[in-house]
Amino acid sequence: NARGVRDFCQTLNNKEVIPTPGAIFMASELLAKGLFEKAGIGSLMLIDIGGATTDIHSAIPELEELKLEERGLVINNEKQFSYRTVEGNLGMRVSAGGVLEAVGAKTLVSLLDPALGISEAMVIDYIEKVEELTSHVPQNEEENNIDQAIAIAAIHLAIRRHAGMYAREDDAVMGVMAGTAIGRDLRHIKNIVCACGVFVHASAAKREMIIRKAFENPGNALLPLDDPRVVFDDHYLMFSLGVLSKWFPDEVLDFMPKYWEAN
């Protein structure tokens, strides 16, 4: 009966709600740092772009290995092991207009396949359509291409905002010389984890192209220099693994590396 079903369901639910970004954050921390008896994969960036926001997580276990006096010599205000930024105006649907406003239609067209002949007006029309109809799924190669351009631009902006930068000029008050690295230093990140729908539904060649273009031309940002390994959450499991890690951290940590290798 209905009451029996309800009572049974309550035994499967502890009534604790973990927001998806928080769950993914938990998974990225565990994957990077590991546990006392089992090492993680090391420093990582995790990219999660959705319809409304573009979230960037970074977990750098090496920061915890610094002595306190060494940390004091790091000129940056993001010395903690893990860190997350959320770009609320950059997304694939609700916030697609934010991407357009930030980079302009001309830039988005430059990211498209020129053979498709997509104009700036077509890009603007598509973005207006998906902002209004957020459940829209690309219907042809042209729409797929525009979606990929939106993703490239959103990720490019989000990672630059997450990362620190090289100081542009001397600052005697802060004790900073031009060229000093300040802010979140991601130059030696070992892994990039991509966990979002645009990668799940793209071919291997397309998703690698999205990441390559998003990380091109880092400019003044302290972005990875060492050709990090890029892995994709093909089955969109990171959020569920984050939740499970709260109760089964050993099993989740055992599973994740095998998951990446299988993909």
N, C-alpha and C positions, 0 to 999 in steps of 0.2 A: 504494500500500500504506500501511499504518498508519504505518510509519516515515517515509515520504515526506511524509505529511500533517503529522506532528508536526514534522519539520524545516522544512516550509514555514511552519507557524504560528509557529515560533520566530523566523523572520525578520520577522514582523509585530509582535513583542512584545519590548520592551527589558527586560522583567522588573521595571520600576519600578512600584510601586503608589502611587497618589495617592488618599488617602481622599476620599470625596465632599465632606465639609465643606471640606477643604482645597482641592479643585478649584474649588468654588463661590467660596471666598475669593479665589483667584487670578483668577477671572473678574471678580469685583466690583472688585478693584483695577485691573485693566486697563481695564474699562469706565469707571471714574471718572476715572482719571489720564491714560489714553491713553499715547502713546509720544512720543519726542522730536519727530518730524515730524508727528504727528497727535494733536490734543487728544481727550480723552475727554468724557463728558457732564457731568462735574463731580460734586460731592458726592452721595452716595447712601446709602440704607439698603437692605439686602437681607433679606427675610424668608423663612425656610425652616423650615416646620413639618412634621414627620414623625410617625411613629407613636410614637417614643420621646422625641424632644427638639424644642425650638423654638430654632433658631439665628438670631441677629440679627448681621448684618455691617454695619459702617459704614465708608465710605471718604471721607475729607475732604481732597482735595488742597490746599485753601487753607491747611491747617495747615503744610504744607511751605514756604509762601511767607512765613511769619512769620520775622523775624530772631530770633536766639537770645535777645536781650534781651527781645523782645516775648513769646516763649514763656515766659520766666520770669515774666511778669506774668499769665499765664493760670493761674488757680487751679484746676488740675485735674490729675489723675494719668493722664490718657489723652490725651496730646498727639500721639501718633503718628498718622500718616496713616490707617492702617487698624486695625480693632479688631473682635474677634468675641467674643460671649458665647454660651454654650450652657446652656439651661435643661433639665437632665436629668430634671426631674420634671413637665415640661409637654409633652404629646404627644397625638396623636389616637387611639392604640391602647394600647400598652404602658403609657404614662404618662397615660392619660385620667383615672385616679383621682387623679393629682396635681393636675390642673386642678380636679376636683370638691372635693378637700380644700382647695385654695387659695381658691376663691371661694364654694363652697357651692352646693347644688342650687337654692336660691331665686334666686341671681344668674343661673344658667344658664337657668332658666325665664323670667326677665325678658328674656332675649335671644331667646326663641323667638317665633314667630308665634302670638299668642293665639288666633287662629281655629282652630288645630289642637287646642287643649285638652289639651296635654301637661302631665302633673303632675310634681311633684318625684320621686315614686316611679318613674315611667316613665323619667325621666332617669337616676336611679341604676341601675335595672335595665339600661338600655342600656349605660352605662359599664362595669358589671361584665361584661356580655356581650362587649364589644369588647376588654376587657383580657384576657379568657381566649381569645377567638377573634380573634386580631389580623389575620387576613386578611378579616374580615367587611366586606362592602360594603353600604351602606345599601339597604334593600329597598323603602322607601316614602318619602313626603314627610315623615312624622314623624321618621324616622331621619335623613334628610338635614338636617332642621332642627336636630336635636340635634348632629349633626356640625359644623354651621356655628357653633352656639353655643359648642361646645368650642374651635373655632378662634379665634373672637373673643376669648374669655377668655384663651386661652394666649398669643395675640399681644399682647393688652393688657398682660398681666403681663410678658412678655418684653421688650417695647420700653421699659417703664418701668424695668426692672432694668438694661437696657443704657445708658439715657440718664443724664445727670447730673441735678442738681436745684438748686433755689434753696435757699440756706441758710436754715434756719428760725430761727436765733438767732445772736447775735454770738459769735465765738470769738476772743478776744484772742491766744491762742497761735498760731493759724493766720493771724491778721490778716484774718479774714472777718467781714463785717457781715451781718446778717439781710437776705435778699433777693439776696445775691451768687450768681452762677451758678457752681457747682462741679461737677466731673465732666465727662463726655462731653457736649459741647454740640452738639445736633442741631437747634437752632432754625432754622438756615438751610439745611438739607438741600434740595437741588433735585429729587431723584428718589427714588422708592421702587420697588424691584424685588421682585416677588412670585414666588418660584420653588418651588412645592411642589404636591403632588397635590391638595390641597383646592381650589386655584384652577384647576388644569387641568380638573377635572371639574365646576366650577360654571359657571352661566350668567354672562354679563357683568354682569347686574344683581345677582346674588347675590354675586359676588366683590367687586364695588365696595362692596356693603353690608357685607361682612365687614371690609374695610379701614376704611371710614368709622366703623363702630362700635368697632373696636379702637383707633382713635386719638381717640375722643371722651373728654372729661373727662381731659385730661392731668394735672390736678392740679399737683403740685410738680415734675413732670418736664420736662426741657429737650428737648421734642419739637418737630417741625417746626411753624413758624408761617406759612410763606409759600406754602401751598397747593401742595406739590410735585407734580410729574407722577408718576402711578402707572402702571407698566407690568407686564405679566404674561408670564411665561415659559410661553406656551401649550403648547409642545411639550416642556417639561422638558429644555432643552438646556444650561442654565448649567453643570452639572457637566462635561459633555463639552467645552464651550467652554473651561472652565478648564484642562482637561488639554491640549487642542490649543494653547492660548495659550503653553504652555511652548516649543513648537517653531515655531508659526506665529502669533506675536502680531499681525503686520500684517494677516494675512487674517482673524483672529478679530475684531480691532477694526473692520475694514471691514464685517464681516458683522453684528455686533451691532446697530448703529443701524438698519440696514435690516430686521432681524428684528423690532425693536420697532415700526417703522412698518407693517410688513406685518400685524402683529397688532392 
